[in-house]
Amino acid sequence: MGSTAKKMNVFERYLSLWVGVCMVVGVLLGKGFPGLTARLRELEFGAGSQINIPIAVLIWLMIYPMMLKIDFASIARVGKRPRGLAITLVINWLVKPFSMAFFGWLFFKHLFLPLIGPELASQYIAGVIILAAAPCTAMVFVWSYLSDGDPAYTLVQVSVNDLIMLVAFAPVVKLLVSGATDLEVPFHVLLYSVLIFVVIPLGAGTLSRLWLIRSRGEAWFTGKFVTFFHPLTVIALLATLVLIFAFQAENITTRWFHVLLIAVPILIQVYFNSSLTYGLMKLFRVEYAVAAPGALIGASNFFELAVATAIALYGPGSGAALATVVGVLVEVPVMLSVCHLCLATRGWFEGGATAAAVRR
């Protein structure tokens, strides 16, 4: 995997390390400055809204640059190769959230119940369901690049998933969390989360993209405008994690073992869904350059939206929020291993060794 590491920038390569550092800094902030942490936690968009203002602003700084990359005009070209997209959509919306609900129910309501108790079990189930119901948007471009995927087709897959997420995310989360736990799931809060963290940045990104490309050209848009946001996105992600871990300081210091327990069903669902997607791609004779990123999209998560939604529903100090953050902790090493497996098995696909090279 040495060549893969060389292709990643320092932030992407050591994301799990940065997350670990943010955890330490956040916990120290939460334990050392409880008054400051409490005041930051109380900054909400209206009493009882659970939408924390500092975290909302930081997450918006992460999501808006992602949406700038979405080119919905590319969807018109998908008719030439529909099978890969169809498989990805089936896994993302008909398999992944439901399999995660099952794994969460199995581990938290049964296998791990004596260790965590029923109240936290429901919180953790809600968190992993929210995580699984949000398909990856940004990092999947990195995974596609590392696995020699077709970048244009990956863009189509992400664009279509974002459109579906506008209407499917809230109902899927409501259905599964209500069915697997005894938690209240305010549907209006879910809709607010989609509006604030998907609709608004998606609309702003789309309008910005159209206007700036038309007025300044695509080369300036991609090379200057989009690039300008990269360091801001990194800083916003790290600052968000510090705040979340500060809000979670009590949970983490008293329940550090729970972080390991939460990681178990997340890891299982990642490998289950990526293997299922990859196998179906092989079965239906989808080319490798589409199959590999499809498997990665089917396994990774839009953790920015998941974290924001869990906080909006249950608060920044909740077990649900902690569960979504654990997804960030495990995502990079796990997805790198999936990239490695795809590269190692590309010979299973007809023309797998040369298809991506021809397009490049």
C-alpha positions as CSV (number, residue, x, y, z in Angstrom):
1,M,0.0,0.0,0.0
2,G,3.1,2.2,-0.2
3,S,2.1,3.8,-3.5
4,T,-1.3,4.6,-2.1
5,A,0.2,6.5,0.8
6,K,2.4,8.5,-1.5
7,K,-0.7,9.7,-3.5
8,M,-2.5,11.1,-0.4
9,N,-1.7,14.4,1.2
10,V,-0.6,14.6,4.8
11,F,-4.1,15.3,6.1
12,E,-5.8,12.5,4.3
13,R,-3.0,10.0,5.1
14,Y,-3.0,10.6,8.8
15,L,-6.7,11.5,9.3
16,S,-7.1,8.9,12.0
17,L,-4.1,10.4,13.8
18,W,-5.6,13.9,13.6
19,V,-8.9,12.6,14.9
20,G,-7.1,11.0,17.8
21,V,-5.3,14.3,18.5
22,C,-8.7,16.2,18.4
23,M,-10.1,13.7,20.8
24,V,-7.4,14.4,23.3
25,V,-7.6,18.2,22.9
26,G,-11.4,18.1,23.1
27,V,-11.5,16.0,26.2
28,L,-8.9,18.2,27.9
29,L,-11.0,21.2,26.9
30,G,-14.2,19.6,28.2
31,K,-12.7,18.5,31.5
32,G,-10.4,21.5,32.1
33,F,-12.8,24.2,31.1
34,P,-16.3,22.9,31.9
35,G,-17.9,26.4,32.1
36,L,-16.6,27.4,28.6
37,T,-17.7,24.1,27.2
38,A,-21.2,24.5,28.7
39,R,-21.5,28.0,27.2
40,L,-20.5,26.7,23.7
41,R,-22.9,23.9,24.0
42,E,-25.8,26.2,24.8
43,L,-25.3,28.3,21.7
44,E,-28.3,27.0,19.6
45,F,-30.5,28.2,16.8
46,G,-33.4,28.8,19.2
47,A,-34.2,27.2,22.5
48,G,-34.4,23.4,22.3
49,S,-33.5,23.3,18.6
50,Q,-30.4,21.1,19.4
51,I,-28.7,22.7,16.3
52,N,-25.5,24.0,17.9
53,I,-24.4,27.3,16.2
54,P,-20.6,26.8,16.3
55,I,-20.8,23.2,15.0
56,A,-23.4,24.2,12.3
57,V,-21.1,26.9,10.9
58,L,-18.1,24.6,10.9
59,I,-20.0,21.8,9.2
60,W,-21.3,24.2,6.6
61,L,-17.7,25.2,5.9
62,M,-17.0,21.5,5.2
63,I,-20.1,20.7,3.2
64,Y,-20.3,23.7,0.9
65,P,-16.9,23.0,-0.8
66,M,-18.0,19.4,-1.3
67,M,-21.1,20.5,-3.1
68,L,-19.0,22.8,-5.4
69,K,-17.6,19.6,-7.0
70,I,-21.0,18.2,-7.9
71,D,-21.8,18.5,-11.6
72,F,-25.4,17.4,-12.2
73,A,-25.0,17.7,-16.0
74,S,-22.9,14.6,-15.8
75,I,-25.9,12.5,-14.9
76,A,-27.2,12.8,-18.4
77,R,-24.3,10.6,-19.5
78,V,-25.0,7.7,-17.2
79,G,-27.4,5.9,-19.6
80,K,-24.4,4.5,-21.4
81,R,-23.3,2.5,-18.3
82,P,-26.3,2.2,-16.0
83,R,-25.5,-1.1,-14.2
84,G,-22.8,0.3,-11.9
85,L,-25.0,3.1,-10.7
86,A,-28.0,0.9,-10.2
87,I,-26.0,-1.5,-8.0
88,T,-24.6,1.4,-6.0
89,L,-28.0,2.9,-5.4
90,V,-29.5,-0.5,-4.3
91,I,-26.7,-1.0,-1.8
92,N,-26.8,2.6,-0.5
93,W,-30.5,2.8,0.0
94,L,-32.0,-0.7,0.2
95,V,-29.2,-2.6,2.0
96,K,-26.8,-0.4,3.9
97,P,-29.1,1.4,6.3
98,F,-31.1,-1.8,7.0
99,S,-28.0,-4.0,7.5
100,M,-26.5,-1.4,9.9
101,A,-29.8,-1.3,11.8
102,F,-29.6,-5.1,12.1
103,F,-25.9,-5.1,13.2
104,G,-26.6,-2.3,15.7
105,W,-29.6,-4.1,17.1
106,L,-27.7,-7.4,17.3
107,F,-24.6,-6.0,19.1
108,F,-26.1,-3.2,21.2
109,K,-29.4,-4.6,22.2
110,H,-28.1,-8.1,22.7
111,L,-24.4,-9.0,22.7
112,F,-23.1,-5.8,24.3
113,L,-26.2,-4.9,26.3
114,P,-24.8,-6.1,29.7
115,L,-21.8,-3.8,29.1
116,I,-23.6,-0.6,28.1
117,G,-27.2,-0.7,29.4
118,P,-30.5,-0.2,27.5
119,E,-30.5,3.6,27.4
120,L,-27.0,3.9,25.7
121,A,-27.8,0.9,23.5
122,S,-30.7,2.8,21.9
123,Q,-28.5,5.9,21.5
124,Y,-25.7,3.9,19.8
125,I,-28.1,2.2,17.5
126,A,-29.5,5.6,16.5
127,G,-26.0,6.9,15.9
128,V,-24.9,4.1,13.6
129,I,-28.2,4.1,11.7
130,I,-27.8,7.9,11.0
131,L,-24.2,7.2,9.9
132,A,-25.1,4.4,7.5
133,A,-28.1,6.4,6.0
134,A,-25.7,9.1,4.7
135,P,-23.7,7.9,1.7
136,C,-20.2,9.3,1.3
137,T,-19.9,12.6,-0.7
138,A,-16.3,14.0,-0.3
139,M,-13.8,11.3,0.7
140,V,-15.1,8.9,-1.9
141,F,-13.3,11.0,-4.6
142,V,-10.1,10.2,-2.7
143,W,-10.9,6.5,-2.5
144,S,-11.9,6.3,-6.1
145,Y,-8.6,8.0,-7.1
146,L,-6.5,5.6,-4.9
147,S,-8.3,2.5,-6.4
148,D,-7.9,3.6,-10.0
149,G,-11.6,4.3,-10.4
150,D,-13.2,6.2,-13.2
151,P,-13.5,9.8,-11.8
152,A,-16.3,10.8,-14.2
153,Y,-18.4,7.9,-13.2
154,T,-17.7,8.4,-9.5
155,L,-18.9,12.0,-9.9
156,V,-22.2,10.6,-11.4
157,Q,-22.6,8.2,-8.5
158,V,-22.1,10.9,-5.9
159,S,-24.4,13.4,-7.7
160,V,-27.3,10.9,-7.9
161,N,-26.8,9.9,-4.3
162,D,-27.0,13.5,-3.2
163,L,-30.2,14.0,-5.1
164,I,-31.8,10.9,-3.5
165,M,-30.5,12.0,-0.1
166,L,-32.6,15.1,-0.3
167,V,-35.8,13.0,-0.1
168,A,-34.8,9.7,1.3
169,F,-32.4,10.4,4.2
170,A,-35.0,11.7,6.7
171,P,-37.7,9.0,6.1
172,V,-35.1,6.2,6.3
173,V,-33.6,7.5,9.5
174,K,-37.1,8.0,11.0
175,L,-38.2,4.5,10.0
176,L,-35.2,2.6,11.2
177,V,-34.5,4.4,14.4
178,S,-38.1,4.2,15.5
179,G,-38.2,0.5,14.6
180,A,-35.0,-0.5,16.3
181,T,-35.1,1.7,19.4
182,D,-37.6,3.3,21.8
183,L,-36.2,6.8,21.0
184,E,-38.3,9.7,19.9
185,V,-37.4,10.8,16.3
186,P,-38.8,14.3,15.6
187,F,-39.3,14.2,11.9
188,H,-39.2,18.0,11.6
189,V,-35.7,18.1,13.2
190,L,-34.6,15.6,10.5
191,L,-36.1,17.8,7.8
192,Y,-34.3,20.8,9.3
193,S,-31.0,18.9,9.2
194,V,-31.5,18.0,5.6
195,L,-32.4,21.6,4.8
196,I,-29.5,23.2,6.6
197,F,-26.8,20.7,5.9
198,V,-27.8,19.4,2.4
199,V,-30.3,21.6,0.6
200,I,-28.8,25.0,1.3
201,P,-25.1,24.1,0.7
202,L,-26.1,22.0,-2.4
203,G,-28.1,24.9,-3.8
204,A,-25.3,27.4,-2.9
205,G,-22.7,25.1,-4.4
206,T,-24.6,24.5,-7.6
207,L,-25.3,28.2,-8.2
208,S,-21.8,29.2,-7.4
209,R,-20.4,26.5,-9.8
210,L,-22.7,27.6,-12.6
211,W,-22.1,31.4,-12.2
212,L,-18.3,31.2,-11.6
213,I,-17.6,28.8,-14.4
214,R,-19.6,30.9,-16.7
215,S,-18.0,34.2,-15.6
216,R,-14.4,33.1,-14.8
217,G,-14.0,29.7,-16.6
218,E,-13.7,26.1,-15.4
219,A,-9.9,26.3,-15.0
220,W,-10.1,29.2,-12.6
221,F,-13.1,27.7,-10.7
222,T,-11.3,24.4,-10.2
223,G,-7.7,25.6,-9.7
224,K,-8.4,28.7,-7.6
225,F,-11.9,28.8,-6.1
226,V,-12.3,25.2,-5.1
227,T,-8.7,24.9,-4.0
228,F,-9.1,28.0,-1.8
229,F,-11.5,26.1,0.5
230,H,-9.4,23.0,1.0
231,P,-7.4,24.3,4.1
232,L,-10.6,25.9,5.5
233,T,-12.4,22.5,5.2
234,V,-9.5,20.8,7.0
235,I,-9.5,23.4,9.8
236,A,-13.3,23.2,10.1
237,L,-13.3,19.4,10.4
238,L,-10.6,19.4,13.1
239,A,-12.4,22.2,15.0
240,T,-15.7,20.4,14.8
241,L,-14.1,17.3,16.2
242,V,-12.5,19.2,19.0
243,L,-15.9,20.7,20.0
244,I,-17.7,17.3,19.7
245,F,-15.1,15.6,21.9
246,A,-15.3,18.5,24.4
247,F,-19.0,18.0,24.6
248,Q,-18.4,14.2,24.9
249,A,-15.6,14.5,27.4
250,E,-17.6,12.9,30.3
251,N,-18.8,10.0,28.1
252,I,-15.3,9.3,26.7
253,T,-13.5,9.5,30.1
254,T,-16.0,7.3,31.8
255,R,-17.0,5.0,28.9
256,W,-13.8,4.8,26.7
257,F,-14.4,1.1,26.3
258,H,-17.7,1.9,24.5
259,V,-15.7,3.6,21.7
260,L,-14.2,0.1,20.9
261,L,-17.6,-1.5,21.2
262,I,-19.2,1.0,18.8
263,A,-16.5,0.4,16.3
264,V,-17.4,-3.4,16.0
265,P,-20.7,-3.2,14.1
266,I,-19.4,-0.2,12.0
267,L,-16.4,-2.3,10.9
268,I,-18.6,-5.3,10.1
269,Q,-21.1,-3.3,8.0
270,V,-18.2,-1.6,6.0
271,Y,-16.7,-4.9,5.0
272,F,-20.2,-6.5,4.4
273,N,-21.5,-3.7,2.2
274,S,-18.2,-3.2,0.2
275,S,-17.9,-7.0,-0.4
276,L,-21.6,-7.3,-1.4
277,T,-21.3,-4.3,-3.8
278,Y,-18.0,-5.5,-5.3
279,G,-19.4,-9.0,-5.7
280,L,-22.6,-7.8,-7.5
281,M,-20.4,-5.6,-9.8
282,K,-18.5,-8.7,-10.7
283,L,-21.7,-10.8,-11.2
284,F,-23.2,-8.2,-13.5
285,R,-20.0,-7.7,-15.5
286,V,-19.4,-4.1,-14.5
287,E,-15.9,-2.9,-15.4
288,Y,-13.3,-2.6,-12.6
289,A,-13.0,1.2,-12.9
290,V,-16.7,1.5,-11.9
291,A,-16.8,-1.5,-9.6
292,A,-14.1,-0.3,-7.2
293,P,-15.4,3.2,-6.4
294,G,-18.9,1.6,-6.3
295,A,-17.8,-0.7,-3.6
296,L,-16.2,2.2,-1.7
297,I,-19.3,4.4,-2.0
298,G,-21.3,1.5,-0.7
299,A,-19.2,1.3,2.4
300,S,-18.1,4.8,3.4
301,N,-20.3,7.5,5.0
302,F,-21.1,11.2,4.8
303,F,-20.0,11.6,8.4
304,E,-20.3,15.4,8.4
305,L,-24.1,15.1,7.8
306,A,-24.4,12.2,10.2
307,V,-22.6,14.1,13.1
308,A,-24.8,17.2,12.5
309,T,-28.0,15.2,12.4
310,A,-27.2,13.2,15.6
311,I,-26.4,16.4,17.4
312,A,-29.6,18.0,16.1
313,L,-31.7,15.1,17.2
314,Y,-30.2,14.1,20.6
315,G,-27.6,16.8,21.5
316,P,-23.8,17.1,21.3
317,G,-23.2,15.1,24.4
318,S,-25.4,12.2,23.4
319,G,-24.4,8.6,22.7
320,A,-25.8,9.0,19.2
321,A,-23.3,11.8,18.5
322,L,-20.5,9.7,19.9
323,A,-21.4,6.8,17.6
324,T,-21.2,9.0,14.5
325,V,-17.8,10.3,15.6
326,V,-16.5,6.8,16.0
327,G,-17.3,6.4,12.3
328,V,-14.8,9.1,11.6
329,L,-12.2,7.4,13.7
330,V,-12.3,4.1,11.8
331,E,-13.1,5.3,8.3
332,V,-9.6,6.0,6.9
333,P,-7.8,2.8,7.9
334,V,-10.8,0.7,7.0
335,M,-11.4,2.3,3.6
336,L,-7.7,2.1,2.8
337,S,-7.9,-1.6,3.3
338,V,-10.8,-1.8,1.0
339,C,-8.8,0.2,-1.6
340,H,-6.0,-2.3,-1.2
341,L,-8.3,-5.3,-1.7
342,C,-9.8,-3.7,-4.8
343,L,-6.4,-3.1,-6.4
344,A,-5.3,-6.6,-5.5
345,T,-8.3,-8.2,-7.2
346,R,-8.7,-6.0,-10.2
347,G,-7.7,-8.9,-12.4
348,W,-11.0,-10.6,-11.6
349,F,-12.7,-8.1,-13.9
350,E,-12.3,-8.3,-17.7
351,G,-9.9,-5.7,-18.8
352,G,-9.5,-4.6,-15.2
353,A,-5.7,-4.1,-15.5
354,T,-6.0,-1.7,-18.4
355,A,-9.4,0.0,-18.5
356,A,-8.5,2.7,-16.1
357,A,-5.1,3.3,-17.8
358,V,-6.8,3.7,-21.2
359,R,-9.2,6.4,-19.8
360,R,-6.3,8.3,-18.2
